[in-house]
């Protein structure tokens, strides 16, 4: 496979974001459960449900969907960067959103306690920030690729939040020739425009790049749209339909090395 560049997604491809979020929820919900006498698992389920519904009710939702910022990132993001006016609206909304999501989650379990909701709303971001978790194979793979290929990080999200995630794992950034964040570019994956922008930054033709990511609907669809080789990392054995078909599927990041050697 004669490739010149490897494009990587960040969250749940190189960084284990799902685990970071899950552990932050578990710790915060346990604190809430202890204080309110409810079940921690039920509280997590309730807060996730309320957060999602609240997030989708805001006028900023179409923008966050286009940029690729999910409701649970909204529970710890500050949205202080980004040029679009929607980021200023999100910056103003964020504190209320956090408080409301946790307060409503408690209320749905019969606990009407805005003070506890506000306390948990501040604990969750602190817990998430303590957990910059990287997959154990991430650095081995990057070490094997550095110097042989141009490397580009192509991530959806709010500029300050994605940068904060990277700052939590400072050894990651030096591997990359370029880092593109959807919130800075103005459009997120799977838009063809952000992929073309990435190719321009790398100075390569489409056939010389390979995109590696965990999400079919963003990473794989976007790469397929511009005719780039797509590699779906499917660590959890998810079953896909035939609407979005990756060129290759792997279950462990190190399988990418074998793929590139073929």
Secondary structure, DSSP 8 states (H G I E B T S, - for coil): ---SEEEE--BTTTB-HHHHHHHHHHHHHHHHHHHHTS-HHHHHHHHHHHHHHHHHHSTTHHHHHHHT--TTTTTT------SSHHHHHHHHHHHHHHHHHHHHHHHHTT---HHHHHHHHHHHHHHHHT---B-TTHHHHHHHHBTTBEEEEEE-S-HHHHHHHHHTTTTTGGG-SEEEEHHHHTS-TT-HHHHHHHHHHHT--GGGEEEEES-IIIIIHHHHHHT-EEEEE-TT-----SSS--SEEESSTTHHHHHHH-
